[in-house]
Amino acid sequence: MIIDFHNHIGKGGRTDEPVKHPQTMFNPDELLFKQFGKDIIEKMDAAGIEKSVTFPFGRSKDGTFRKENDLIFDTCDEHPRLLAFCRLNPKNKGVGELKRCIKKGALGIKLHPRTQAFGLDDPRLYNILHIAEEERMPVLIHSEYIPSEERLRGDVSFTTPVKFIPLARQFPKLKLIVGHLGRHEDRTREKLRNIPNVYFETSTAVHADILIAAAAYGPERILFGSDSPFSHPSVERMKIDILPLDKDEKELILGGNARRLLNL
Ligand SMILES: [Zn+2]
C-alpha cells in the first residue's frame, strides 16, 4: 500500500500580493494554495497512491487551527482514503486543540515552527509532545531543506534536523518526523543515526539526498511524502521509484513505514 505522508487541505495564501503570470494573468496561488478533497483524490489516482495523510495549510483564522482542523475531519469523513492529522499552534491553545482533535480521531500532528514562530525548545511545544507520546501519535515537524535567510539571521524557529535531537531524547517513545528530509550536516547525521525514533519525510528533497538518508538511517526510517499542492505526488513518487534500492526497501519508504507508524 502506497501512503503519502504530507498533504495540505483547505486554503492557504501568501501574506504579500501574488505575482500573476504576465501573459496569461494566471495566478500561481490558485495552483499552490488551494486543495480540497476531490483535488487530492485525483492526484492520488494519477500517482497510484492509496492513502494520504492530510492537514491544514499554514494560515489559521483565529490562530488555533480549530476551523481548519474541522475541515480536515469533514474531508476525511467524506473520503476514507484520506487520513486526518491536526495542525497546532503551541502558542495559542495548542494543548486544548490537541485534546479536542484526539476526540475527533486525529491520527497524528503537524507543526510548522517558522510559520507559527516558535522554537523547538519552547515549553509549550513540550506539553504537546508529552500528550502525543502518550497517545502514540506521530508528529511531523517542518524542517528546512533549502538554506534560507532565516538561517542567516539565526531565527530560533529555523528548524534543522540537529534541533530534533533533544526532543527525541526527551520523548524516546515519540515518533518524530523531520519534514522535507532536512539539511544534514555530517556531524548531525552521525548523532541522528543512533536515535531510532526520528524519521525523515521526503517531500521536495533531492532524490540523491533521499538515497543518502536511506543509506545512513536505514530505509525503515524514511517516509514518502509529496507536500501537495506545493509539489505533485507523481513527481515526488518518481524520486523514490528511480532510486537504486531493493523492491522491499522501496516498499517500506513508499508505505510500509507509514503503515507501521499509523497502525493501519
Ligand atoms: Zn507542507
Boltz pocket constraint, residues with backbone or C-beta under 6 A from the ligand:
constraints:
  - pocket:
      binder: B
      contacts: [[A, 6], [A, 8], [A, 227], [A, 230]]
      max_distance: 6.0
